[in-house]
Amino acid sequence: MASSSDVHVRICGQEIIKYDLEIKAVIQFPINYFPYKDIRECSGPQTVLMELNAAVKEKFSRLRQRIQDMEQMAKEQDKESDKNDILTETEAHRKQMLSNQTAWRKANLACKLAIDNREKDELLHGGDSSVRQRKVTKENLVQTSSEITESLMSISRMMAQQVKQSEETIGTLATSSRTVLETNEEFKAMTSTVHLGRKLILKYNRRELTDKLLIFLALALFFATVLYILKKRLFPFI
C-alpha cells in the first residue's frame, strides 16, 4: 500500500505535467485565444499577445510553485534512495520548464516581429495617410520594443533563479551521496568489529574448554595420588 507521502509526490508530479502541457498548448497552439495554429504566426493585435503572455506567466508561476513543492517533499523523505529519486525527477521538470521558457521567448519574438512587419506594411502602403496614424504606429513600435525588453529581462531573472535552484539541488545530491558513502564506511567498520568479536569469543570458548580439561586432569592425578598413599599406608602388604 502506498504511503501518504508517495501519493502526494505522485499528485504533485501529475500537476506539474498538466501545467507543462498547458504551457506548451498556449505557446504553440493557442486556439482558444487567437485563430492561428502557432503563436509565431500571430500578426496581432497587441491585446491578444498580452492576453497570451498573461496566461503563460500565470501557468509558469503555478508550475514553478509545484516544482518547489516537489523539491521540499524530497527533502522530507526518510529513505535516501527515495530522496534522490524525487530530486532527480524535480531537476528534470525544472529543465523542461527552462526549455518552455526559451520556447516562450522565441514565440514572443516571432509574434512581435510579425506585428511590426504588418504595421510597417500598412505604413508603407498607406500612401498619404494621416500624421496621427503614423504617430500611433511609432508609439506601437516603441511599446513593442519596451515589452520585448521587459520580457527578456523577466526571462533572464527567471533563468537565474532556476540556475540557483539547480545548484542547490546539486549540492543536496552531493551531500546525500557523501552521507551514503559515510554510512557505508561505518557499516564496513561495524562488520569488521563484529567479525573480530566473534573470533575473540571463539578463542575464549576454546581456552575455557582447555582450562576445564586441565583442571579435570589435575583433580584425577590428585585423587590417584591420595589413593596410592592410602593404599601404601593401610595395606602395605598388597
Protein Blocks (a to p, Z undefined) as FASTA:
>chain_A
ZZfklmmmmmmmmmmmmmmmmmmmmmmmmmkloccfbfklpgbdfklmmmmmmmmmmmmm
mmmmmmmmmmmmmmmpmblklmmmmmmmmmmmmmmmmmmmmmmmmmmmmmmmmmmmmmmm
mmmmnopacfklmmmmmmmmmmmmmmmmmmmmmmmmmmmmmmmmmmmmmmmmmmmmmmmm
mmmmmmmmmmmmmmmmmmmmmmmmmmmmmmmmmmmmmmmmmmmmmmmmmmmmmmmmZZ
